[in-house]
Amino acid sequence: MSVQLIERNGQPEWAVLPYDEYLALVEQAEMLEDIQDYDRVKKALENGEEELIPAEVINALLDHENPIKVWREFRSMTQQQLAEAIGISTPYISQLESGKREASIKVLTALARILKVDVDDLIVLSE
């Protein structure tokens, strides 16, 4: 690498290098950052701090399927299991999933805790 150093008061202050070498350094720095990001995510997955969400779940949510139902099924729970886990009735879960009723903040918070998602992930937005 051909680098020209420019000094001030006897100390290096600037390094001048050919542009193609500069671009190579930038690319290497970006690659290192990608590797560090990968290592961080891999560690978080191994520690259970993050999880992989299958495309089917994301696609169902993007297709405006009911998020309570989508996350319940992803967690392999029945309506009855979910209802029992938060202390409400199975018909209430059914009504929430069909859109016939809206959940209170208290119920949404309990659902989010059991389904391991944020409350925002359960809110049905109008199309």
Sequence and secondary structure as in RCSB ss.txt:
>XXXX:A:sequence
MSVQLIERNGQPEWAVLPYDEYLALVEQAEMLEDIQDYDRVKKALENGEEELIPAEVINALLDHENPIKVWREFR
SMTQQQLAEAIGISTPYISQLESGKREASIKVLTALARILKVDVDDLIVLSE
>XXXX:A:secstr
   EEEEETTEEEEEE  HHHHHHHHHHHHHHHHHHHHHHHHHHHHTTSS    HHHHHHHHTT  HHHHHHHHT
T  HHHHHHHHT  HHHHHHHHHTSS   HHHHHHHHHHHTS GGGG     
